[in-house]
Amino acid sequence: MSDSDDVPYQYRFSEPIDLPAKLEPVGIQFLPVGQSRVIVIFSNGILDLECTEGTISQITRPQITVFELPTNMRIDDRTEEEVTIEYIEKFLDQLTFGTDIDYENEK
């Protein structure tokens, strides 16, 4: 993993999300680290979500760092940053699936 993997990406949800309530039913493994941080294993990769507003049960602005990309993510002719953002947004799509909640990258 290179240093660019350790860059946090800031997102904003249109409404608060209860992370444990969304992750548990779909079998996504996670480890809470206090009230404002959670480590998530998603599609064989590892994400670190830190709440910049709210708690993990009412998160509105997650700061997301990819600790490890899934081994099956192909970089091809894309940059590592593009692949990292694709992975994060694949996770966020899963998180917001079936809701009216939107998200945006605040860069």
TASUL-V185389 format. One record per residue. N is the residue number from 1. PHI is phi as a letter, one per 40 degrees, with the letter a starting at -180 (* if undefined). BURIAL is + if it has 16 or more other C-alpha atoms within 10 Angstrom, else -. Layout:
N,PHI,BURIAL
N,PHI,BURIAL
//
This chain:
1,*,-
2,c,-
3,c,-
4,c,-
5,c,-
6,c,-
7,c,-
8,c,+
9,b,+
10,c,+
11,b,+
12,b,+
13,c,+
14,c,-
15,a,-
16,c,+
17,b,+
18,c,-
19,d,+
20,d,+
21,c,-
22,c,+
23,c,+
24,d,-
25,c,-
26,c,-
27,g,-
28,c,+
29,c,-
30,a,+
31,b,-
32,c,-
33,b,-
34,g,-
35,c,-
36,b,+
37,a,+
38,a,+
39,b,+
40,b,+
41,b,+
42,b,+
43,f,+
44,g,-
45,b,+
46,b,+
47,b,+
48,b,+
49,b,+
50,b,+
51,c,+
52,c,+
53,a,-
54,g,+
55,b,+
56,c,+
57,c,+
58,a,+
59,c,+
60,b,+
61,b,+
62,c,+
63,b,+
64,b,+
65,b,+
66,c,+
67,c,+
68,a,+
69,c,+
70,c,+
71,c,-
72,c,-
73,c,-
74,c,-
75,c,-
76,f,-
77,b,-
78,c,-
79,c,-
80,c,+
81,c,-
82,c,-
83,c,+
84,c,+
85,c,+
86,d,-
87,c,+
88,d,+
89,c,+
90,c,-
91,c,+
92,c,+
93,c,-
94,c,-
95,c,+
96,c,-
97,d,-
98,g,-
99,b,-
100,c,-
101,c,-
102,b,-
103,b,+
104,a,-
105,c,-
106,c,-
107,f,-
//
